[in-house]
Amino acid sequence: MIQMKITMFSQSLQRHTDLVVALPSEPVSAENSASPYYQRPVKMLLTLHGYQGSGEEFMLTGNLHQLAEKYNLAVVCPSGENSFYLNQTGTGRAYDDFVSVELPAFLRRHLGLFASREDTLVCGFSMGGFGALHVGLGHPEQFCGIVAVSSALVIYTVAGMRPGYRDIADYDYYRQVFGEPDQVLESRNNPEVLLKYLKAEKRPIPSIYMACGTEDPLLESNQTFAQFLNRQGISFRFDQEMGIHNRVFAIPHLEAGIRYQLELQQKTQC
């Protein structure tokens, strides 16, 4: 496995930012050469970390470097800070533009990655699970499949927030990230709105894999989003199994979701 850390200047963020990239080993080992995943070109996996995390930390603790080798993937982990990967007001806060447009263009130009939609997936855990849904549905021309584990689909909570609210963050933070709470459900910061636009415009919809632990406090919001997908007639997979909001649950389900997407691509045209 090859791993590199890259520092790039981002126009979207107006500063230098770091990302970590893991690539399969060269030359291919005898064991991997027999794997069906190595009978095709390398596929691209954009991976989004959770709240208070970083790309480098997620690569290490999420065992993502091992998935690069096992499934013949180029795994890219940018640092999204605590942004929920949304474009926010103010200079240097266009996080969606960074991970969805600027970063793919940079990696395509310098490393030959993000070559095609058919070979590109986005996945994430917690805040990154929300980001994967938002990024994938917001840029279907870029991403073929979405893997969203223990997604922090807090939009339903944000919609009812009032000044003075606090959980892991305060009202001012959520207002800066998502915009005015009483408008969030109708805004493009809501993945439901993005999917409705795709249906109305008859554009391709990325395949979706979701997972959430049955003891996770985010389970209800994940179920709410899954019910929305059902009402919209969207085919998807949602694994609900015993577990809480931690890496013990997340790591095997990230791999299960990636494997599901790769197998689905083998069966259908993305």
C-alpha positions as CSV (number, residue, x, y, z in Angstrom):
1,M,0.0,0.0,0.0
2,I,1.2,3.5,-0.9
3,Q,0.2,6.4,1.3
4,M,1.0,10.1,0.8
5,K,0.1,13.3,2.5
6,I,-0.5,16.3,0.3
7,T,-0.7,20.0,1.2
8,M,-2.5,22.1,-1.4
9,F,-3.8,25.6,-1.6
10,S,-7.6,25.7,-1.9
11,Q,-9.3,28.6,-3.6
12,S,-12.6,27.5,-2.0
13,L,-11.1,27.6,1.5
14,Q,-8.6,30.4,0.8
15,R,-5.8,28.6,2.6
16,H,-3.5,25.6,2.5
17,T,-5.2,22.4,3.5
18,D,-4.0,18.8,4.0
19,L,-5.3,15.5,2.6
20,V,-4.1,11.9,2.7
21,V,-4.2,9.5,-0.2
22,A,-3.8,5.7,-0.1
23,L,-3.1,3.7,-3.2
24,P,-2.8,0.0,-3.8
25,S,0.8,-1.4,-3.9
26,E,2.8,-1.6,-7.0
27,P,3.6,-4.1,-8.3
28,V,0.4,-6.1,-7.5
29,S,1.0,-9.0,-5.1
30,A,0.4,-12.5,-6.2
31,E,-2.5,-12.7,-3.8
32,N,-4.2,-9.6,-5.1
33,S,-3.6,-10.4,-8.8
34,A,-6.1,-13.2,-8.4
35,S,-8.7,-10.9,-6.8
36,P,-11.6,-9.8,-9.1
37,Y,-11.1,-6.3,-7.8
38,Y,-7.8,-6.3,-9.6
39,Q,-9.3,-7.4,-12.9
40,R,-10.4,-3.7,-13.4
41,P,-8.7,-0.3,-13.2
42,V,-8.4,1.3,-9.7
43,K,-11.6,3.0,-8.5
44,M,-11.8,6.2,-6.6
45,L,-13.1,6.6,-3.0
46,L,-13.6,10.0,-1.5
47,T,-13.9,9.5,2.3
48,L,-15.3,12.1,4.7
49,H,-14.5,12.2,8.4
50,G,-16.7,13.0,11.3
51,Y,-17.1,16.0,13.6
52,Q,-13.8,16.9,15.4
53,G,-11.9,14.6,13.1
54,S,-9.4,15.0,10.3
55,G,-8.6,13.2,7.1
56,E,-5.3,11.8,8.4
57,E,-6.9,10.5,11.6
58,F,-9.8,8.9,9.7
59,M,-7.4,7.2,7.3
60,L,-5.6,5.6,10.2
61,T,-8.4,4.8,12.6
62,G,-10.9,3.8,10.0
63,N,-8.5,1.2,8.5
64,L,-9.1,2.9,5.1
65,H,-5.5,2.2,3.9
66,Q,-6.3,-1.5,4.2
67,L,-9.4,-1.1,2.1
68,A,-7.3,0.6,-0.6
69,E,-5.2,-2.6,-0.9
70,K,-8.1,-5.1,-0.5
71,Y,-10.5,-3.6,-3.0
72,N,-8.0,-1.8,-5.4
73,L,-9.1,1.7,-4.5
74,A,-7.5,5.1,-4.5
75,V,-8.8,6.4,-1.1
76,V,-8.7,10.2,-0.6
77,C,-9.3,11.7,2.9
78,P,-9.5,15.5,2.9
79,S,-9.9,17.5,6.1
80,G,-13.3,19.1,6.3
81,E,-12.9,20.5,9.8
82,N,-16.4,20.8,11.5
83,S,-18.1,22.0,8.3
84,F,-20.6,19.2,7.5
85,Y,-19.0,19.7,4.0
86,L,-21.5,22.6,3.2
87,N,-20.9,25.9,1.6
88,Q,-21.2,28.5,4.3
89,T,-21.4,32.3,4.2
90,G,-18.1,34.2,4.4
91,T,-14.8,34.0,2.5
92,G,-13.0,30.7,2.7
93,R,-15.9,28.5,3.8
94,A,-17.0,26.8,0.6
95,Y,-16.4,23.3,1.8
96,D,-18.8,21.7,-0.6
97,D,-17.1,23.3,-3.6
98,F,-13.7,22.1,-2.2
99,V,-14.5,18.4,-1.8
100,S,-16.9,18.1,-4.8
101,V,-15.3,20.3,-7.4
102,E,-11.9,21.7,-6.6
103,L,-10.3,18.6,-5.0
104,P,-11.4,16.2,-7.8
105,A,-10.0,18.6,-10.4
106,F,-6.7,18.8,-8.5
107,L,-6.4,15.0,-8.2
108,R,-7.4,14.4,-11.7
109,R,-4.8,16.9,-12.9
110,H,-1.9,15.8,-10.7
111,L,-2.6,12.1,-9.9
112,G,-4.9,11.0,-12.7
113,L,-7.7,10.2,-10.2
114,F,-11.5,11.0,-10.5
115,A,-11.3,9.9,-14.1
116,S,-15.0,9.1,-14.5
117,R,-18.2,9.0,-12.6
118,E,-18.5,5.3,-13.0
119,D,-15.3,4.8,-11.0
120,T,-16.0,7.2,-8.2
121,L,-17.7,6.6,-4.8
122,V,-18.1,8.9,-1.8
123,C,-18.4,7.6,1.8
124,G,-18.4,8.9,5.3
125,F,-19.1,8.4,9.0
126,S,-21.2,10.6,11.2
127,M,-20.8,14.2,10.0
128,G,-19.1,12.6,7.0
129,G,-22.1,10.4,6.5
130,F,-24.2,13.5,6.1
131,G,-21.5,14.9,3.9
132,A,-21.5,11.8,1.7
133,L,-25.2,12.1,1.1
134,H,-25.1,15.8,0.5
135,V,-22.1,15.7,-1.8
136,G,-23.2,12.6,-3.7
137,L,-26.8,13.9,-4.3
138,G,-25.5,17.4,-5.0
139,H,-23.0,16.3,-7.6
140,P,-24.4,13.2,-9.3
141,E,-22.2,13.9,-12.4
142,Q,-19.2,13.2,-10.2
143,F,-20.2,10.3,-7.9
144,C,-21.8,6.9,-8.9
145,G,-22.4,5.6,-5.3
146,I,-22.8,6.8,-1.7
147,V,-21.9,5.0,1.5
148,A,-23.3,6.8,4.6
149,V,-22.7,5.2,8.0
150,S,-24.2,6.6,11.2
151,S,-25.0,9.8,9.4
152,A,-25.4,12.9,11.4
153,L,-28.7,13.9,9.7
154,V,-29.2,16.7,12.1
155,I,-31.2,18.9,9.7
156,Y,-34.4,17.7,11.3
157,T,-33.1,18.9,14.7
158,V,-31.6,22.1,13.3
159,A,-35.0,23.1,11.8
160,G,-36.4,23.4,15.3
161,M,-33.5,25.1,17.0
162,R,-33.9,28.4,18.9
163,P,-31.3,30.8,20.3
164,G,-29.7,29.2,23.4
165,Y,-29.8,25.7,22.0
166,R,-26.8,23.5,22.8
167,D,-25.7,19.9,22.5
168,I,-22.2,19.1,21.2
169,A,-22.2,22.6,19.7
170,D,-24.3,25.7,20.2
171,Y,-27.1,27.5,18.2
172,D,-24.6,29.9,16.6
173,Y,-22.5,27.1,15.2
174,Y,-25.5,25.3,13.6
175,R,-26.8,28.6,12.2
176,Q,-23.4,29.4,10.7
177,V,-23.1,25.9,9.2
178,F,-26.7,25.3,8.0
179,G,-28.1,28.8,7.6
180,E,-31.3,30.0,9.2
181,P,-32.9,27.1,11.1
182,D,-36.4,27.8,10.0
183,Q,-35.3,27.6,6.4
184,V,-33.0,24.6,6.4
185,L,-35.6,22.0,5.4
186,E,-36.3,23.9,2.2
187,S,-32.7,24.8,1.4
188,R,-30.1,23.0,-0.7
189,N,-28.3,22.1,2.6
190,N,-31.0,19.4,3.0
191,P,-30.2,16.2,1.0
192,E,-33.9,15.6,0.6
193,V,-34.2,18.8,-1.5
194,L,-31.2,17.8,-3.6
195,L,-32.8,14.4,-4.4
196,K,-36.1,16.1,-5.4
197,Y,-34.2,18.3,-7.8
198,L,-32.5,15.2,-9.4
199,K,-35.9,13.5,-9.8
200,A,-37.5,16.6,-11.3
201,E,-34.6,17.1,-13.7
202,K,-34.5,13.4,-14.6
203,R,-30.8,13.3,-13.7
204,P,-29.0,10.1,-12.6
205,I,-29.2,9.4,-8.9
206,P,-26.2,7.7,-7.2
207,S,-26.9,4.4,-5.5
208,I,-27.2,4.7,-1.7
209,Y,-26.0,2.5,1.1
210,M,-26.9,3.5,4.7
211,A,-26.1,1.9,8.1
212,C,-26.9,2.9,11.6
213,G,-26.7,1.2,15.0
214,T,-29.9,0.4,16.8
215,E,-28.5,2.1,20.0
216,D,-27.3,5.1,18.1
217,P,-29.0,8.4,19.1
218,L,-28.9,9.3,15.4
219,L,-31.0,6.2,14.4
220,E,-34.3,8.1,14.3
221,S,-33.0,10.7,11.9
222,N,-31.5,8.0,9.7
223,Q,-34.9,6.2,9.7
224,T,-36.6,9.4,8.8
225,F,-34.3,9.9,5.7
226,A,-34.8,6.2,4.8
227,Q,-38.6,6.7,4.9
228,F,-38.2,9.7,2.7
229,L,-36.2,7.6,0.1
230,N,-39.0,5.0,0.2
231,R,-41.7,7.6,-0.4
232,Q,-39.6,8.9,-3.4
233,G,-39.4,5.4,-4.8
234,I,-35.6,5.3,-4.5
235,S,-33.9,1.9,-4.3
236,F,-31.3,1.8,-1.5
237,R,-29.9,-0.5,1.2
238,F,-30.2,0.4,4.9
239,D,-28.5,-1.9,7.5
240,Q,-29.8,-1.5,11.0
241,E,-27.8,-3.6,13.5
242,M,-26.9,-3.6,17.1
243,G,-24.4,-0.9,17.8
244,I,-23.7,2.6,19.1
245,H,-22.2,5.7,17.5
246,N,-18.5,4.6,17.4
247,R,-15.8,3.2,15.2
248,V,-16.5,-0.4,16.4
249,F,-19.8,-0.1,14.4
250,A,-18.6,2.2,11.7
251,I,-15.5,0.3,10.4
252,P,-17.1,-3.0,9.3
253,H,-20.2,-1.1,7.9
254,L,-18.0,1.2,5.9
255,E,-16.4,-1.8,4.4
256,A,-19.8,-3.5,3.9
257,G,-21.1,-0.4,2.1
258,I,-18.1,-0.2,-0.1
259,R,-18.3,-3.8,-1.0
260,Y,-22.0,-3.4,-1.7
261,Q,-21.4,-0.5,-4.1
262,L,-18.6,-2.4,-5.9
263,E,-20.7,-5.5,-6.4
264,L,-23.7,-3.4,-7.5
265,Q,-21.5,-1.8,-10.1
266,Q,-20.6,-5.2,-11.5
267,K,-24.2,-6.1,-11.9
268,T,-25.6,-2.8,-13.3
269,Q,-24.5,0.1,-15.4
270,C,-23.9,3.0,-13.0
